[in-house]
Amino acid sequence: MREKIKEYISELDTEIDRLESDLEKQMTYNVEACEVTETESRLNTIIEVKNDLLGRLEEVI
């Protein structure tokens, strides 16, 4: 189970990297504020999920 969680965290890291890249592009090309806000919201949510999973992994140790 721990390995599955670590794999999922790795997938979250990939998505975080992608969203950060998208956000940089949106800022560079002056994309509508609502799209930037949506990307920031998704990014923050995924980071929170990742941090929660990391915390739970540490609790188990």
C-alpha positions in Angstrom: 0.0 0.0 0.0 2.8 2.4 0.8 4.3 1.8 -2.6 1.0 2.7 -4.3 0.8 5.9 -2.3 4.4 6.8 -3.3 3.5 6.1 -6.9 0.5 8.4 -6.6 2.6 11.1 -5.0 5.0 10.8 -7.9 2.0 11.3 -10.3 0.9 14.3 -8.3 4.4 15.8 -8.7 4.2 15.4 -12.4 0.8 17.2 -12.4 2.2 19.9 -10.2 5.1 20.5 -12.6 2.6 20.6 -15.5 0.3 23.1 -13.8 3.2 25.3 -12.8 4.4 25.4 -16.4 0.8 26.2 -17.6 0.6 29.0 -15.0 3.9 30.5 -16.2 2.6 30.4 -19.7 -0.7 32.0 -18.7 1.1 34.8 -16.9 3.4 35.4 -19.9 0.7 35.5 -22.4 -1.8 37.5 -20.3 -4.5 34.9 -20.3 -7.9 35.8 -18.8 -7.8 36.1 -15.0 -10.4 33.4 -14.5 -8.2 30.8 -16.3 -5.2 31.8 -14.1 -7.4 31.6 -11.0 -8.6 28.1 -12.0 -5.1 26.8 -12.6 -3.9 28.3 -9.3 -6.8 26.7 -7.5 -6.1 23.3 -9.1 -2.4 23.6 -8.3 -3.0 24.5 -4.6 -5.5 21.7 -4.2 -3.1 19.1 -5.6 -0.3 20.4 -3.4 -2.6 20.1 -0.4 -3.4 16.5 -1.3 0.2 15.6 -1.8 1.2 17.2 1.5 -1.6 15.3 3.3 -0.5 12.0 1.8 3.1 12.7 2.8 2.0 13.5 6.3 0.0 10.3 6.5 3.0 8.3 5.3 5.2 9.8 8.0 2.6 9.0 10.7 2.6 5.3 9.8 6.4 5.1 10.2 
